[in-house]
């Protein structure tokens, strides 16, 4: 019996077919005059440097993909990404040469010549024959010791992932203007970083990078605190038929723990999929870097009162139907956490 090699598995064959079709379409587009273009994504940073994010894809020479608006989700997925393209990145006084990786993604740490000031700075991406494309980099203050990580689907906006067909329809046909915000969630996140100057706020989603523009505009329209989005790539890979959402979020949290070693995170998600387990695992391995876990309840039933996540010790896990229910619980936790420890009375006669 002939043993099936890794190159002949259905997954390996499907991945080669997908790659071959993409390469064939890219060659055809190049013959028609399409050239590499870059989409710049918001990044984050500290005084010493920034994580810059972008994507390289093919586009007609007169079209800048980053300027397109009002496009249905399914059309945004129809892109031709380009790997191994050199991109010039300018971050204040620092210039770096980066190369797009798998699926055209640019994701690199750029160390700067001079310290970055807290707040928002601009990073520019340059490709030959194209105008520079810029995006903000959100630089955390050295004094910011609390940050927020927030899920998107069924946490920031209503997706209905427990009903996959309905969620897919929203993703493929909707736009940022048709999405509904989870009540009170923007105010909840603002409360979490209230009084903390330039606290890091990061949005974490299993959605594809293609949809980052609509998600960003939604967050801005509904007054969520500004911050970068960490998304993922859809499609096959040599290892999987489809992206592993749980692994994507876990890896993103691990990266944030390394990039912000002195920050304690308020982790905001929902109980519809894997957020409770992902956040609990992260808290168990990084107990000094998690302030609280906040879960929006989307399941028909759930715990009526906060209960610690398994393996998370005394870490508070707050639950509520929306941001309006979670916010007073968070405010109570923060007041208790910030209160000075009560002094024990001195025993008489001691």
N, C-alpha and C positions, 0 to 999 in steps of 0.2 A: 504494500500500500504506500502510495506516495504521500509524504508528509507535507501538509500545506505550510508554506513559508509565510513570514509576515508580509512579504510583498504581494502575496496572492490572496490575502483575506479580503472579504467584501469591503471592509472599511478602507484598506489600503488602495484597492482598485477605485473606489468611489472618490477618494481624495485625489488620486492621480487624474481621474477624469475631470473633476472640478477644476484642478489646477491647469490641466491642458486646455479646457474650454476658456478659462479666464485668459490664458496666454494667447490663445487664438484670437479672441475678441480684442485684446490689447494690441496685437499686431495690426489687426484691421483698422482700429481706431487711429493708430499711429500713422498708417498710410494715408488716412483721411486728414492728417494734419493736427490731430490732437496731441497735446503736450502735457507733461507732468504739472499739476497744480497742487497747492497745499491748502489744507484747512487747519487753522490754528485753534486749539482748544485751551480753555483756561487751565492754568497750572497752580501749583502751590510752592511755597518756599520758606526759608528761614534766612537769617542774616548771611549765612555762608553760601547760599546758592538756591537754585530752584529746580523743581521737576517740571520740565517743559513737555507739552503734549501736542501732537498734531497728526495729520494724516496726509499722505501723498496719493493722489489718484489722477487718472487721465481725464482731460476735459478739452473742449474746443478752445482755441487760443483766445477767443473773445469772451469767454465765460469764466467767471470766478465762482467756483462751487460754494464758497463761504457766503456769497451774497444772495443765494437763492432762498426765497421765502414762499410760504403757502403751498408747499408740495406735500402730497399725500405720502404716508409712511412707506407704502410699497414702492413708490418711485425712488425714495431715498435709499432703498436697499439695492437699487440697480446701479452699482458703481463699479469702476475698474480700478482697483487699488494697485499701487506700484511699490514693490520692495526694491531695496538696493539703490535708492536715489539719494544723492548727496544734497543736504539742505543746510543753508547758512542760517544760524540763529544769532540774533543780536539781543542781548539782555543788558541794558544800560551800557556800561563801558566794556562789556565782555562780548567777544564774538567766538562762536564755536561752530565747528563743522560736524554735523550729525548725519546719520544714514537711516533711511526708513527701513523698518524690519518687516516681519511677517504681516501680511494684510495691509502693508503701507504705513504702519503705525510708527510714529516718532515718539519715543518715551525715554527720555534721558535726563540725568541729573547734570546741570550746568553749574559748576563752581564759579563764583564771580571774583573779579579782581579787587573790588571794594565791597564792603558789607551792604546788603540790600536793606533799605529802610522799611519798617513795618508799614503795612497797608497794601495798596494796589500799585504794582509797577507793570510796565508793558514789555512783552517779548515779541520780536518780529521774526518771521520766517521768510527766507528769500530763495527763489528759484530762478534760474536764467530765463529771461523772456517774460517774466511775470512781475506784477507789482508786489511789494512787500505786504504780507498779511500779518496782522497783529492780534494778540489776545492778552487778557490780563493774567498776571501772576499774583496770587493772594499770599502775601508774606506775613507770617505770624510774628507777633511781638515776642521777644525773649521772655517777657514777664507773663505771657499767656500760658497758664498751666491747666486750663480746661478747654476742651474742644468738643465738637459735635460731628458724629458720623450719622448720616440719615439715608435710609433706603428711599427709593422712588416709588415703585409700583405698590399700590395699596397702602402706602405710608404718606407720601407727599401728594400724589394724585390717585384717583380711583381708577383701577384697572380691572379688578374682578378676576384675578388669577385663579381663583377657585372654580371659575367657569372658563376653561381654556379657549373655547371657540369664541366666546364673547370678547375675551381679552385680546385674542388674535385679530378680531375684526376692528377693535379700537386702535390697535397698533398699526394695522395696514391701511386703514382708511382715514384715520383721524389726524388732527393737527394740534398744535399747542393751544389754539383758541377753542377747541371743542372739548378739552379735558376739564374735569371737575376736580377741584382741590379738596383734600380731606379737611373738614372743618377744624379750624383752630390750630392746624399743624404749623403754619408759618409763625404764628404768635408763640407757639411752644418753643420752637427753635430759637427765636429771638430772646425769649426768657432764659433759655439755657446759657446764653453767652452775654446776658445783660451785665453791663458794668465791667466786662473784660475787654480791654482794648486789643483789637485785631486778633481775636481768638480764631484758631483754625476751624473752619466749617467745611466738611467734605461730603459730597453726595455720592452714594454707591449704588450702582444699578446693574442688573443683568441684561439690560437692553443693549442693542448694538451701538457702536460709535456713530453709525449713520444717523441716529436719532438725537445726537447730543444737542444740535441746534434747537429743535423744538422743545426739548426738555429745559434747556437753559432759559429760553424765552418764557416758558410757563412759570418757572421759579421766579423770574424777575417780575412778571405780571402779577403774581400773587404775593409779592413782598416777602419771599423767603430770604434769609440772610445770604449774601453772595458767597460763593465758594466754587471750587472745581468739581467736575463730575468725573468719576472713574467708571467707565463702562467696559464693554467686552466686544469680542468679535464673534459673529454668528457664522456657522458653516462647519464643514468637516475639518479635521486635522488628522495627522498620522496616528493619533492616539484615540480620538473620539469622533462619534457621528455628529455630535452637537456639543456646544460649549457646556462646561460643567459650572453652573451658576454658583453652587456652594463653594467649589474650589476657588473661583474668581473672587468671591467676597472674602474668603479666608485669607487668600494671598494678599489682597489689597489691605486688609487690616494689619497683617504682619508687616507690610511695607510702611504703613503709617506709624506703627510702633517703633520702627527703626528710625524713621525720618524725624519723629517728634518724641524722643525718649523721655522728656519731662512733662508730657501732656497726659492728663487723665481725661478719657473720652466718655461722653454721654452717647450711648449707642441707641439709635432710634430705628425701629423697624415694625414689623407686624407678625402676627402668628399664623399667617396664611400658608407660608412655605417653611423655609429653613432658618429664618432669622433667629428664633430663640436658641436653636442648637449652635449656630455659628457664633453668636455673641457669647453664649455660655462657655464654649470652647476657648474663645479668645480671652475671656475673663479668667478662666482657670489657669491659662498659661502666662497671662500678663496681669496678675491681680492688682499691681500698683499702677496700672495704666487705664483702669476702667472706673469711672465715677458712678455710673448707674446704667441700667438697661431699661428702655421704655418701649413697650410693645402695644401697638394698636390691635385691638381684638377684631378680627374679621370672621372668625369662626362662629357658628351659631351658639356655641356654649364654650365656657372657659372658666378659669378660676375667678371667683368673685372678689378676691382681695389679692394684693401683691404677695408673691411667694418667691423666695430666692431660687435662681436657676441652679440646676444640678451642678455641683462642683464649684459654685461661685461663692461659697461661704456666706458672709453677711452682706454681700452686695445687693442693694435694692433692685428689684425688678418690678417696675410699675406698669400697670395695665389699664387700658381704657378704650372706649369705643372710638375716640378721636382725640385731637389735640386739646379740645376744651376740657375733656375729662382728665387728660394726663397732666395738664399744666399745673393745677393746684397741688397735685401729688409731688410734682417736681419741685415746686416752690417750697413745699414743706420739707422735702429732703434737703434742699440747698440751705434753708435756714438752720436746720438741725446740724448739717455738716459744717456750717460756718460758725456756729455758736462756740464760745470758748468752753473748754472742759470744766465741769463742775468740780470745785475743790472739795476733797473729803475733809470732814471736820476732824480736828485734832483730838484724840482721845484724852479725856480728863485724867489727870494724875499720871500721864505718860511722860 
